[in-house]
Amino acid sequence: MPNKDAHIWAAATMELGALVCTSANPKCELCPVISQCNWRKNGYPKSELIRKSQDWHGTDRKCRGTIVQALRENESLTENALKKLWPDESQVEKALKTLIEDQLIQAIPRQRYRLPQ
Ligand code: SF4
């Protein structure tokens, strides 16, 4: 990582990993760092790291996804209706707040929510 402009390096490597150097199908012919790539030079050895996956169930992301999916399937829903979709009401309240801040849903009169129009 460079000492200067590390944020640019971080963004660039994330883009490289997302678009060019995917683990399942690296597109080496398009890669800007092909001449420096040891993984390719060594024949793409398998990683010895054990990948940890985040348990999706019960997470804030899952709660937010549940709300957005319900609003996709309905023109609008009340807060009470949305709270019935998830076991933790406080997590729904938090998800509604952050979804509004992220402009992924809209609050409309009478404590109803909908997708942006
Ligand atoms: S050359 Fe290396 S870094 Fe570039 S895409 Fe291929 S494997 Fe990934």
Residues whose N, C-alpha, C, O or C-beta is under 5 A from the ligand:
A	BS01	SF4	V20 C21 P26 K27 C28 C31 V33 I34 C37 W39 R40
